């Protein structure tokens, strides 16, 4: 399973003597057959045959012929055989077909995937207990649950669970029942705190009836309430596949809303002339001055550029030598990928923004600034 640690490793790897082959392949079984995907793979490898070490092409072909089990919906592989570097990641979420050859792994599609489908927790709560799930990149990572004391319920037809009574529970029985519910939910809160702490969960989705979810949320400490990003109505015994699908809808809605809010902040700051920049030139300048707090990049944005081989200074236009150190200038096929990588190296938050016209009209890239 691909993690933030894997991304960090890819960000930091660089091959000095031989290029890295980066390949992303969509293998969604609902769209095409395995044989069709193999034909697409061969066509992609043929595109870069003259740029890459044949040993890397052989390594990728061996992997798909003999090692990959064709499960999931996407695959990412990175190969630099001369440097002894090979990484492969089977993904439960889709990716766009893409192949790149450069001195570093091409990571922008993976940052997009992590941004959209990264880890989050789900808690399904009812009056007697809870089920808890950790999802990451469309996969179930961990599931647990707890069951408290049984809550006495009113029987159908108006009969009471208390012998000799008609028309429902007595007030005393109702209070006793509610006290049991409170104890159960308190235990669920304690278990939820432990679950989130153990798994490093910073996004939490709640599920159940509206009444149970509301009551449970009100009992959460503020630290946990701040992690809750949304909720959905579902049966507490729903299958995991339904929980994953319904919670992902919430995750995507919240992500879209957050992206739009960030774009609004960037555009507002840019218009007033402080706190934000837009466009490739100004964003690049702010990045190289280490002033970016949050980087926003429109999904699919690409742009060529140049980089000093000596000091790594990035440029939009070609120069005979680096304006900072006089070093040799080399071509960068996708400057946007390099900007994303550089931002991650600086511990900048990176947001891949989808379908936002405001950002696209402002150059498809921008940033909130530290100062």
C-alpha positions as CSV (number, residue, x, y, z in Angstrom):
1,X,0.0,0.0,0.0
2,X,1.3,3.4,-1.0
3,X,1.9,5.8,2.0
4,X,3.2,9.3,2.7
5,X,6.5,7.7,3.6
6,X,6.7,6.1,0.1
7,X,6.0,9.5,-1.4
8,X,8.8,11.1,0.6
9,X,11.2,8.5,-0.6
10,X,10.2,9.2,-4.3
11,X,10.6,12.9,-3.7
12,X,14.1,12.5,-2.5
13,X,15.4,10.0,-5.0
14,X,17.5,11.3,-7.9
15,X,19.6,9.3,-10.4
16,X,22.7,11.1,-11.6
17,X,23.8,8.6,-14.3
18,X,20.7,7.0,-15.7
19,X,17.1,8.3,-16.1
20,X,14.1,7.0,-14.1
21,X,11.2,5.3,-15.9
22,X,7.9,6.4,-14.3
23,X,4.8,4.6,-15.5
24,X,1.1,4.9,-14.4
25,X,-1.4,2.4,-15.8
26,X,-5.1,2.4,-15.4
27,X,-6.3,-1.3,-14.9
28,X,-9.9,-0.8,-13.9
29,X,-11.5,-4.2,-14.7
30,X,-14.8,-2.5,-15.4
31,X,-13.4,-0.6,-18.3
32,X,-11.2,-3.0,-20.3
33,X,-9.7,-6.5,-20.2
34,X,-6.3,-7.5,-19.0
35,X,-5.1,-8.2,-22.5
36,X,-6.2,-4.7,-23.6
37,X,-4.3,-3.1,-20.8
38,X,-1.2,-5.1,-21.7
39,X,-1.5,-3.7,-25.3
40,X,-1.7,-0.2,-23.8
41,X,1.3,-0.9,-21.6
42,X,3.4,-2.0,-24.6
43,X,2.4,1.0,-26.6
44,X,3.4,3.3,-23.7
45,X,6.8,1.6,-23.4
46,X,7.3,1.9,-27.1
47,X,6.8,5.7,-26.8
48,X,9.9,6.1,-24.6
49,X,12.0,3.3,-26.0
50,X,14.7,5.7,-27.3
51,X,14.9,7.6,-24.0
52,X,15.2,4.9,-21.4
53,X,17.6,2.1,-20.5
54,X,16.3,-1.1,-22.1
55,X,16.8,-2.8,-18.7
56,X,14.1,-0.6,-17.2
57,X,11.7,-1.6,-20.0
58,X,12.5,-5.3,-19.4
59,X,11.9,-4.8,-15.6
60,X,8.5,-3.3,-16.2
61,X,7.5,-6.0,-18.7
62,X,8.6,-8.7,-16.3
63,X,6.6,-7.2,-13.5
64,X,3.3,-7.1,-15.4
65,X,3.9,-10.5,-17.0
66,X,4.9,-12.5,-13.9
67,X,4.4,-10.5,-10.7
68,X,1.4,-8.2,-10.8
69,X,-1.9,-9.9,-9.9
70,X,-4.1,-7.5,-11.9
71,X,-6.1,-6.6,-8.9
72,X,-7.2,-3.1,-8.1
73,X,-7.8,-0.1,-10.4
74,X,-4.4,1.5,-10.9
75,X,-0.6,0.8,-10.9
76,X,2.4,3.0,-10.5
77,X,6.0,1.7,-11.2
78,X,9.4,3.4,-11.0
79,X,12.5,1.8,-12.4
80,X,16.2,2.8,-12.6
81,X,18.0,-0.5,-12.8
82,X,21.5,1.0,-13.1
83,X,20.9,2.7,-9.7
84,X,19.3,-0.5,-8.2
85,X,16.0,1.4,-7.8
86,X,12.6,-0.3,-8.3
87,X,9.3,0.6,-6.7
88,X,5.8,-0.7,-7.7
89,X,2.5,0.2,-6.1
90,X,-0.8,-1.4,-6.8
91,X,-3.7,1.0,-6.1
92,X,-7.4,0.5,-5.4
93,X,-8.1,3.8,-7.0
94,X,-7.8,4.8,-10.7
95,X,-4.9,6.7,-12.3
96,X,-4.5,8.2,-15.7
97,X,-2.2,6.3,-18.2
98,X,1.1,8.2,-18.3
99,X,4.8,7.4,-18.9
100,X,7.8,9.7,-18.2
101,X,11.5,9.5,-18.3
102,X,13.6,11.9,-16.2
103,X,16.3,12.0,-13.5
104,X,13.7,11.8,-10.8
105,X,10.5,9.8,-10.4
106,X,7.4,11.6,-11.8
107,X,5.3,12.0,-8.7
108,X,2.5,14.5,-9.5
109,X,-0.2,11.8,-10.2
110,X,0.6,10.2,-6.8
111,X,0.2,13.5,-4.9
112,X,-3.1,13.9,-6.7
113,X,-4.2,10.4,-5.5
114,X,-3.1,11.0,-1.9
115,X,-4.8,14.3,-1.9
116,X,-8.1,12.8,-3.1
117,X,-8.1,9.4,-1.4
118,X,-5.7,9.6,1.6
119,X,-6.4,8.0,4.9
120,X,-9.5,8.7,6.9
121,X,-11.5,7.1,9.7
122,X,-15.2,6.1,9.8
123,X,-17.2,5.4,12.9
124,X,-20.7,3.8,12.6
125,X,-22.4,4.4,15.9
126,X,-25.7,3.1,17.4
127,X,-27.2,3.0,20.9
128,X,-25.3,-0.2,21.8
129,X,-21.8,0.2,20.3
130,X,-19.8,1.1,17.2
131,X,-17.9,-0.2,14.2
132,X,-14.7,1.7,13.3
133,X,-12.8,1.6,10.0
134,X,-9.6,3.1,8.7
135,X,-9.5,3.6,4.9
136,X,-6.5,4.6,2.7
137,X,-6.5,5.0,-1.1
138,X,-9.7,3.1,-1.4
139,X,-8.6,0.1,0.7
140,X,-9.7,-1.0,4.1
141,X,-6.6,-0.8,6.4
142,X,-8.2,-1.7,9.7
143,X,-11.6,-2.5,11.2
144,X,-12.7,-2.9,14.8
145,X,-15.8,-2.6,16.9
146,X,-17.2,-2.7,20.4
147,X,-20.6,-3.6,21.9
148,X,-21.9,-2.1,25.1
149,X,-24.9,-3.1,27.3
150,X,-28.1,-4.1,25.5
151,X,-30.7,-1.3,25.4
152,X,-34.2,-2.4,26.1
153,X,-36.5,-1.3,23.3
154,X,-40.2,-0.8,22.9
155,X,-41.8,-3.8,21.1
156,X,-43.8,-3.3,17.9
157,X,-47.5,-2.8,18.3
158,X,-47.2,-0.6,21.4
159,X,-46.4,-3.4,23.9
160,X,-43.8,-2.6,26.4
161,X,-40.7,-4.6,27.4
162,X,-41.8,-4.2,31.0
163,X,-44.3,-6.9,32.1
164,X,-47.8,-5.7,32.9
165,X,-47.4,-2.3,31.3
166,X,-49.3,-1.1,28.2
167,X,-48.7,1.8,25.8
168,X,-44.9,1.9,26.0
169,X,-42.2,2.1,28.7
170,X,-42.7,3.6,32.1
171,X,-40.8,6.9,32.7
172,X,-38.5,5.0,35.1
173,X,-37.7,2.3,32.4
174,X,-37.2,5.0,29.8
175,X,-34.7,6.8,32.1
176,X,-32.9,3.6,32.8
177,X,-32.7,2.8,29.0
178,X,-31.3,6.3,28.3
179,X,-28.7,5.9,31.0
180,X,-27.6,2.7,29.3
181,X,-27.3,4.5,26.0
182,X,-25.2,7.2,27.6
183,X,-22.8,4.7,29.1
184,X,-22.5,2.9,25.8
185,X,-21.8,6.1,23.9
186,X,-19.3,7.2,26.5
187,X,-17.4,3.9,26.0
188,X,-17.6,4.5,22.2
189,X,-16.1,7.9,22.7
190,X,-13.2,6.5,24.6
191,X,-12.6,3.8,22.0
192,X,-12.8,6.3,19.2
193,X,-10.1,8.5,20.9
194,X,-7.8,5.5,21.1
195,X,-8.6,4.4,17.5
196,X,-7.8,7.8,16.1
197,X,-4.7,8.2,18.2
198,X,-3.3,4.7,17.3
199,X,-3.9,5.3,13.5
200,X,-2.9,8.9,13.2
201,X,-6.4,9.8,11.9
202,X,-7.0,13.5,11.2
203,X,-10.2,13.1,9.1
204,X,-13.2,11.4,10.6
205,X,-16.6,10.6,9.1
206,X,-19.5,9.5,11.2
207,X,-22.3,7.2,10.2
208,X,-25.6,5.9,11.6
209,X,-29.0,7.4,12.2
210,X,-29.2,11.2,12.4
211,X,-30.2,11.0,16.1
212,X,-27.4,8.7,17.1
213,X,-24.8,10.6,15.1
214,X,-25.9,13.9,16.6
215,X,-25.9,12.6,20.2
216,X,-22.5,10.9,19.7
217,X,-20.9,14.1,18.2
218,X,-22.1,16.2,21.1
219,X,-20.3,13.8,23.5
220,X,-17.0,14.0,21.7
221,X,-14.2,16.1,23.1
222,X,-13.3,19.2,21.1
223,X,-10.1,17.5,19.8
224,X,-12.2,14.8,18.1
225,X,-15.0,17.1,17.0
226,X,-12.4,19.1,15.1
227,X,-11.5,15.9,13.1
228,X,-15.1,15.2,12.0
229,X,-15.6,16.5,8.5
230,X,-19.0,15.0,7.7
231,X,-21.6,12.3,8.3
232,X,-24.0,10.0,6.4
233,X,-27.1,8.0,7.3
234,X,-26.5,4.3,7.1
235,X,-27.5,1.1,8.9
236,X,-25.1,0.2,11.6
237,X,-24.6,-3.3,10.1
238,X,-24.1,-2.1,6.6
239,X,-21.4,-4.1,4.6
240,X,-17.9,-2.6,4.4
241,X,-18.3,-1.9,0.7
242,X,-21.3,0.3,1.3
243,X,-19.5,2.1,4.2
244,X,-16.5,2.7,2.0
245,X,-18.6,4.0,-0.9
246,X,-20.8,6.3,1.2
247,X,-17.9,7.7,3.2
248,X,-15.9,8.4,0.1
249,X,-18.8,10.5,-1.2
250,X,-18.5,12.6,1.9
251,X,-14.7,12.8,1.6
252,X,-14.9,14.0,-2.0
253,X,-17.6,16.6,-1.3
254,X,-15.6,18.0,1.6
255,X,-12.4,18.0,-0.4
256,X,-14.2,19.9,-3.2
257,X,-15.5,22.4,-0.7
258,X,-12.1,22.9,0.9
259,X,-10.4,23.3,-2.6
260,X,-13.0,26.0,-3.5
261,X,-12.4,27.8,-0.2
262,X,-8.7,27.8,-0.7
263,X,-9.0,29.1,-4.2
264,X,-11.2,31.9,-2.9
265,X,-8.6,32.8,-0.3
266,X,-5.8,32.9,-2.9
267,X,-7.8,35.0,-5.4
268,X,-8.8,37.4,-2.7
269,X,-5.2,37.8,-1.4
270,X,-3.9,38.2,-4.9
271,X,-6.4,40.9,-5.7
272,X,-5.6,42.9,-2.6
273,X,-1.9,42.5,-3.2
274,X,-0.9,40.6,-0.1
275,X,-0.8,37.0,1.2
276,X,-1.1,35.2,-2.1
277,X,0.2,34.8,-5.6
278,X,-1.2,33.3,-8.8
279,X,0.3,32.3,-12.1
280,X,3.3,30.2,-12.8
281,X,5.9,33.0,-12.7
282,X,4.9,34.5,-9.4
283,X,4.3,31.2,-7.7
284,X,7.7,29.9,-8.8
285,X,9.4,33.0,-7.4
286,X,7.6,32.6,-4.1
287,X,8.5,28.9,-3.9
288,X,12.2,29.7,-4.5
289,X,12.1,32.3,-1.8
290,X,10.5,29.7,0.7
291,X,7.5,31.9,1.2
292,X,4.7,29.4,0.3
293,X,2.4,28.1,3.0
294,X,-0.1,26.2,0.7
295,X,0.4,25.4,-3.0
296,X,-2.6,25.0,-5.2
297,X,-2.2,23.3,-8.6
298,X,-5.0,22.6,-11.1
299,X,-5.2,18.8,-11.8
300,X,-3.5,18.0,-15.1
301,X,-1.4,21.2,-15.3
302,X,1.9,20.8,-17.1
303,X,4.6,23.3,-18.3
304,X,8.1,23.0,-19.6
305,X,11.0,24.8,-17.9
306,X,14.7,24.9,-17.1
307,X,16.8,24.1,-14.1
308,X,20.4,24.9,-13.1
309,X,22.4,21.6,-12.7
310,X,24.5,23.2,-10.0
311,X,22.2,25.1,-7.6
312,X,18.8,23.8,-8.8
313,X,17.4,27.2,-9.5
314,X,14.3,26.9,-11.6
315,X,13.5,29.1,-14.7
316,X,10.6,29.5,-17.1
317,X,12.8,30.7,-20.0
318,X,16.0,29.3,-21.4
319,X,19.3,30.9,-20.5
320,X,22.9,30.3,-21.5
321,X,23.8,30.0,-17.8
322,X,22.2,30.2,-14.4
323,X,21.7,33.8,-13.3
324,X,22.6,32.9,-9.7
325,X,25.7,30.8,-10.0
326,X,26.6,30.6,-13.6
327,X,26.0,26.9,-13.8
328,X,24.8,24.8,-16.7
329,X,21.1,25.0,-17.5
330,X,19.1,21.9,-18.4
331,X,15.6,21.4,-19.7
332,X,12.9,20.2,-17.3
333,X,10.1,18.5,-19.2
334,X,7.4,19.2,-16.6
335,X,8.2,22.2,-14.4
336,X,5.0,21.8,-12.5
337,X,6.0,18.3,-11.3
338,X,9.3,19.8,-10.2
339,X,7.5,22.6,-8.3
340,X,5.3,20.1,-6.5
341,X,8.3,18.1,-5.6
342,X,10.2,21.2,-4.4
343,X,7.2,22.2,-2.3
344,X,7.0,18.8,-0.6
345,X,10.7,19.1,0.2
346,X,9.9,22.4,1.9
347,X,7.0,20.8,3.9
348,X,4.5,22.9,2.0
349,X,0.9,21.8,1.9
350,X,0.0,20.8,-1.6
351,X,-3.6,20.8,-2.9
352,X,-4.5,19.4,-6.3
353,X,-7.6,21.3,-7.4
354,X,-10.1,19.8,-9.8
355,X,-12.5,21.8,-12.0
356,X,-12.2,25.2,-10.5
357,X,-12.7,27.9,-13.1
358,X,-11.4,30.7,-10.9
359,X,-8.0,29.0,-10.5
360,X,-7.8,28.1,-14.2
361,X,-8.5,31.6,-15.3
362,X,-5.7,32.8,-12.9
363,X,-3.1,30.6,-14.5
364,X,-4.1,27.2,-12.9
365,X,-1.6,27.6,-10.1
366,X,-1.3,29.8,-7.1
367,X,-0.3,29.9,-3.4
368,X,-1.1,31.2,0.0
369,X,2.0,32.8,1.5
370,X,3.7,32.7,4.8
371,X,4.6,36.4,4.5
